[in-house]
């Protein structure tokens, strides 16, 4: 199985993000495009979506953690199920 690293997006004007809410837990199956994580900055919140269907095998930071652009935040094990 192929593992996909999910990283905090890199932006020009944001130095850090706060992990607000995980929509899934380790071991849960997700479909491509589903919201898996909500992040916040001082000005806005946004969701990180699953880049592929599969199982979330690692969530690196608990809710409330401060993360930086480029940080590895989760690992998704790509499944054999077809993406829709």
Secondary structure by P-SEA (a helix, b strand, c coil): cbbbbbcccccccccccccccccccccccccccccccccccccbbbbbcccccccccccccccccccccccccccccccccccc
